[in-house]
């Protein structure tokens, strides 16, 4: 739901997805509406904002006499439009799957959860509800079938919630930590690039130098000089054997990564070289400069 709109995404978003799956089980077949269909989601949100009835039939309405009231109520609570009023966690959902409210109380809760507070029924004396006459054998068979489906739904929900909870906990518990702080440049750093295998990092700086670093240890392995102005861009070749650098001096230098030796010097630009890049096969190198030109060398 929140992925379609602008709501805040959290565990309750997964709860909505779980509710949608259980709703489809209750609905059966191929219903015209689906809680996960973006069009249905938008129609539901619009209807609630306009004070209209929710266009999505509730699980309580379509699952009567086939599923327990507690399960149907829990499904509907999972599908509430407003994420703040929806079931918030796996523990809360499991807590709802227990015998509790009467039929009348459940209908009132359902109307409130769906946002139809203006249409809540007024209090009235209890009136006996006459059940429709059913064949005893059919009633027993229907009851047994409903019980089996309810048990299957609960078991599936518990397993799915456990899986969702596991991945959510792992995702949210991850922390991003600073591994290294590389120092050595004497002026601002303008560009960085990882080697294709991730073992080295190249940095270009306003101090006119290029430095190569060992990613695992954070140690400086090479200090490359030659540019007469700030190094604005650095790039590794696809095989990681060469390093190209573009500078404010308008010159591009190609070096051997292992030795740091300059292999070639590209000239022709009349202004600063902002960016350098290799083709995927490593046979070409392109430069972008402030002189409004792009040059490709082979």
N, C-alpha and C positions, 0 to 999 in steps of 0.2 A: 504494500500500500504506500509506504513512505517513499519507495523507489520511483513510483509514478508521480507523486506530488513533491512537496517541499518539506515533508515532515522529517523528524529526527529518526535516524536508523539505529536500532538497538535490538536486544533480545525479543522485544515485542513484535519486531518485524518478522522474525522467524516464527513466532507464535501465530501470526496472521497466515503465513504459508501453511503451517500445520493445520490450522483451522480450515483452510481452503481445501486441503486434501481430504480431511474427514467429511467436509460438507459434500464433496463429490461422491464419497462412498454412500452417504445418506441419500443423496439425490438419485444416484444410479443413472444408467443410460447416458444420454447425451443432452443434458439440460440446455435451454437457450441462454442461460446466464452462467457465468463462472466467476468465482471470487477473485481469480488471478488474472482475468481478462482486463487489460488496461481500460478498454471502453466501459466495461461494467464498473470498474473502480471509479472512473471519472463521473459516471452517471450517479453512482451512490453518493459520492461526495457532494455533487451539485444538488441532489435531492435533499440531503440532510441540511445543507446551508439554506435552501429555500423553504425549509419547514415541511417538505413533502414526505410521503411515505417512501421507505427504502425499497428500491426496485428489486433487490435480491430477496427471494423467499427465505425465511429463516429455517434453520435446521429443525427448530421446534415445530414449524408448520408442516414441513414435508416428511418428517420422520416419526409422526405420532403413531403409537401402537406398535412400532417396529423397533424402537430404541428406547432406552431409559431416559426419563426426563432430565436427569443429571448430565448425561452425556450430551444431549441436544443443547441444553443450556450452556454447557462449557464450550461447545463448538461455536455457538452464536456469540459468546463473550470473546472468543478469539478473533472474530470477524468484525468487531466494532470499528467504525471509521476512525474515530478519534483515538489515537494511540495512547493518550493518557487515561482513557476509560477502558482500554482493552486489557486483557490478561497480560501481566507484565513479565512473568517468569515461568519456568517449568514447574517450580515448586507451587506457585499459585494455581496453575492449571491442574496439577495433581490433586490439590486440595479441593478443587471444585467437583471432582469426580467422586462424590459421595452423596448418599441420600440426604436431602435437606428440605428444600422448600416445597410448598404445596403447588398444585397446578395454577391456582389463581395468583399466588405470589410470583411464580415463575413468569407468567404472562406480563405482569407489571414490570418485573425486572428486565424482561426482554425489550419492552417498549422503551424503557428508560435508557438501556444500553445503546439502542439504535438511534437515539436522539429524538424520538417522537414523544417528547414529554407533554406536548399539548393534547395528545390524543389518549393520555392515560385514562383508563376507565374509572369512574367514580366508585366510591365504596358502596356496596349494596349487601343486603343480608345474604347469607349463604343459601344457595339454591341447589338442591340435589341435581346432579348431572346423570341423566339416564344413558347408560351405555347401550350401544346398538346390540341387538340380539345376534349372537354368533353361534355357529355350530360348535358344540363342545370339543369335538376332535380337531376342528380347524383352529379353534382358539388355543388349544394346547400346542398344536404344531407351530402356530404363529409365535406363541410365547417362547417355545424352545429355540426357534430360529432366531428370534430377536435377541435372546440371551446369548446365543453363540456369536452373533455378529457384534454384540456389545462387548463381549469378552475379547474378541479379536481386535476391535477398535482400541480398547484400552491398552492391550498388550502392544499393539503397533505404535500407539501414541507414546507409551513409556519408552520404548526402544528408540523411536525417532527423537524424542526429547533428550534422551541421554546422549545420543550422537551429536545433536545440535549443541547441547551444553558443553560437551567435550571440546568440540572445535571452537566454540565461542570463547571458552575459557582460555584455550591455548592462544587464540588470536589476540585477545585483549591483554593477556599476561606478558606478551612479548614486549621487550624494551629495546630501544635503540640506544646504543652506547658508543661513546667516542673511543675509537681504537687507537688512533695515533694523532698527535698534533705535530705537524712537520714545520720546522722553522729553519731559517737559513737565508731566505731572500731578504734583501735590504730595502726593498720597496714593495708596493702593492703587487699581489699576484693577479695576473690578467686572465690566464687560461690554464686548464688542466685536462689531461686525457689518460685513461687507463690503457695499458697494452692489451691486445686481444686475449691473452691468457690470464689477465688480471694480476700478474706478478709484479708489474712495474707501474709507476705513475710518473708522468712528465708534467712539469709546471713551467709556464712562461711568465715573466715578471717585468714590471716597469724598471727593474734594475738592470735590464738588457741581457739577462742570463736565462738559460734553461737548466733546470735541474731534474735529474732522474732519481727516483726513490724506490727502495725495496718495500713493497706493500706489506709484507709480513712483519718486517722488523722496524719499518719507519726510517731506516737509515738512507742517507744520501749516497748514491752510487756514482753519479757523474755530475759535473758542473760544466755546462757548455757555454762558451762565449763566442763572440764574433759579430753579433748584431750591434749596430751603433745606436739603436733606440729601443723602445719598449717592445717586448715579444708579446704579440696580441693573440696568437693562435698556435697550438701544437697538435699534431696528429700522428698516430702510429699507422704503419702500413698493415694490411690485413694479416700478414704472417709475423708481424711484430719485430721484423729485423731492421726496419728503417723508421726514422723520425723526421717529420717535416715541420718547419717552424716559419711563421709569417710575422713580419715585424713592421713597426711604424716607419722603419727606414725604407720600406718598399721592396725589400729583398726576401726571398724564400730560400731557406737552407735545408738541404737533405743530408742527414747524418746516419752513420752506422750506429745502431743502438748499443752493441756490445763494446765497441771501442770509442765511440763518441767522435770518430773522425768524420769531417765534412766530405761528402761524396760529390755533391753538386750544388751550384748556386744559381737560382733562377732570377733573372732580372727582366725588366721591361715595364713594370708598373711604375707610374709616376707619383703614387701616393701610398699611404699606409695599407698594408695587407691585413685585412680583418679576419679572414678565415681560410683554413686550408683543409683539404680532405682527399682521401684516396678512393679510387673506384673499388668495388668489392673484389675484383680479381687482382688488384694491386698494380695493374699495368698503366694506370693513368693517375694524375694528381691535378686537382683543380684549386684555383686561388680566387678569392674575392677581395677586391681592393676599393679604396675610397676614390679611385679615379674613374669609378662607374663601369669598370670592366671586369669580366670573368675570363680567366685564362686556363686552358686545359693543356697539360703537357703529357707526352707519351714517351 
